[in-house]
Amino acid sequence: MSRDPIGKGWQVILDEMNGRIRQHCASTSSTAPKATAVSKFGELWIFCDTDDQVIRDLITQARKQASRTCDDCGAPTTRQNRDGWIVTKCQACIDAHLEKIWASTRHSPT
């Protein structure tokens, strides 16, 4: 199954979440659980097998923050449906992405 890579805007959110999880685990003398983060359907999905409610809450906070943050640049935005593609990008990043696509499909006259 193909999934979009995590953009720089969401990577900042993940880094902050990971730092808080490490602090929590250090204060409780526990080991930080392994987690996997992916972008799917314009949402940040974080898979983590833990019973620790503090860690679960930190994950929920990160997912909520990502739902209002451009995954590319970190600007405030909302999830949008763009021609069937569900994205969480600001208008500037959508425009830049579309420009790349259009540029790659343009053919120079021969």
Contacts in CASP RR format, 6 or more apart in sequence:
PFRMAT RR
TARGET T0000
AUTHOR 0000-0000-0000
METHOD contacts of the structure
MODEL  1
MSRDPIGKGWQVILDEMNGRIRQHCASTSSTAPKATAVSKFGELWIFCDT
DDQVIRDLITQARKQASRTCDDCGAPTTRQNRDGWIVTKCQACIDAHLEK
IWASTRHSPT
3 38 0 8 1.000
3 39 0 8 1.000
3 40 0 8 1.000
4 38 0 8 1.000
4 39 0 8 1.000
4 40 0 8 1.000
4 42 0 8 1.000
5 39 0 8 1.000
6 14 0 8 1.000
6 37 0 8 1.000
6 38 0 8 1.000
6 39 0 8 1.000
6 44 0 8 1.000
6 71 0 8 1.000
7 39 0 8 1.000
7 71 0 8 1.000
7 72 0 8 1.000
8 72 0 8 1.000
8 73 0 8 1.000
8 74 0 8 1.000
9 69 0 8 1.000
9 70 0 8 1.000
9 71 0 8 1.000
9 72 0 8 1.000
9 73 0 8 1.000
9 74 0 8 1.000
10 37 0 8 1.000
10 39 0 8 1.000
10 44 0 8 1.000
10 66 0 8 1.000
10 69 0 8 1.000
10 71 0 8 1.000
10 74 0 8 1.000
12 74 0 8 1.000
13 44 0 8 1.000
13 62 0 8 1.000
13 65 0 8 1.000
13 66 0 8 1.000
13 69 0 8 1.000
14 37 0 8 1.000
14 44 0 8 1.000
14 46 0 8 1.000
14 62 0 8 1.000
16 62 0 8 1.000
17 46 0 8 1.000
17 58 0 8 1.000
17 59 0 8 1.000
17 61 0 8 1.000
17 62 0 8 1.000
18 32 0 8 1.000
20 58 0 8 1.000
21 32 0 8 1.000
21 33 0 8 1.000
21 55 0 8 1.000
21 58 0 8 1.000
22 32 0 8 1.000
24 52 0 8 1.000
24 54 0 8 1.000
24 55 0 8 1.000
24 58 0 8 1.000
25 31 0 8 1.000
25 32 0 8 1.000
30 52 0 8 1.000
33 48 0 8 1.000
33 49 0 8 1.000
33 50 0 8 1.000
33 52 0 8 1.000
33 55 0 8 1.000
34 48 0 8 1.000
34 49 0 8 1.000
35 46 0 8 1.000
35 47 0 8 1.000
35 48 0 8 1.000
35 59 0 8 1.000
36 46 0 8 1.000
36 47 0 8 1.000
36 48 0 8 1.000
37 44 0 8 1.000
37 45 0 8 1.000
37 46 0 8 1.000
37 47 0 8 1.000
38 44 0 8 1.000
38 45 0 8 1.000
38 47 0 8 1.000
39 45 0 8 1.000
39 71 0 8 1.000
41 86 0 8 1.000
42 71 0 8 1.000
42 79 0 8 1.000
42 86 0 8 1.000
42 87 0 8 1.000
42 88 0 8 1.000
43 63 0 8 1.000
43 66 0 8 1.000
43 67 0 8 1.000
43 79 0 8 1.000
43 88 0 8 1.000
44 62 0 8 1.000
44 63 0 8 1.000
44 66 0 8 1.000
44 67 0 8 1.000
44 71 0 8 1.000
45 63 0 8 1.000
46 59 0 8 1.000
46 62 0 8 1.000
46 63 0 8 1.000
48 55 0 8 1.000
48 56 0 8 1.000
48 59 0 8 1.000
50 56 0 8 1.000
66 88 0 8 1.000
67 78 0 8 1.000
67 79 0 8 1.000
67 88 0 8 1.000
68 76 0 8 1.000
68 77 0 8 1.000
68 78 0 8 1.000
69 75 0 8 1.000
69 76 0 8 1.000
69 77 0 8 1.000
69 88 0 8 1.000
70 76 0 8 1.000
70 77 0 8 1.000
70 88 0 8 1.000
70 89 0 8 1.000
70 90 0 8 1.000
70 93 0 8 1.000
71 87 0 8 1.000
71 88 0 8 1.000
71 89 0 8 1.000
72 89 0 8 1.000
72 90 0 8 1.000
72 93 0 8 1.000
72 96 0 8 1.000
72 97 0 8 1.000
73 90 0 8 1.000
73 92 0 8 1.000
73 93 0 8 1.000
74 90 0 8 1.000
75 90 0 8 1.000
75 92 0 8 1.000
75 93 0 8 1.000
76 90 0 8 1.000
77 88 0 8 1.000
77 89 0 8 1.000
77 90 0 8 1.000
77 91 0 8 1.000
78 88 0 8 1.000
79 86 0 8 1.000
79 87 0 8 1.000
79 88 0 8 1.000
80 86 0 8 1.000
80 87 0 8 1.000
80 88 0 8 1.000
80 89 0 8 1.000
80 94 0 8 1.000
82 94 0 8 1.000
87 94 0 8 1.000
89 97 0 8 1.000
END
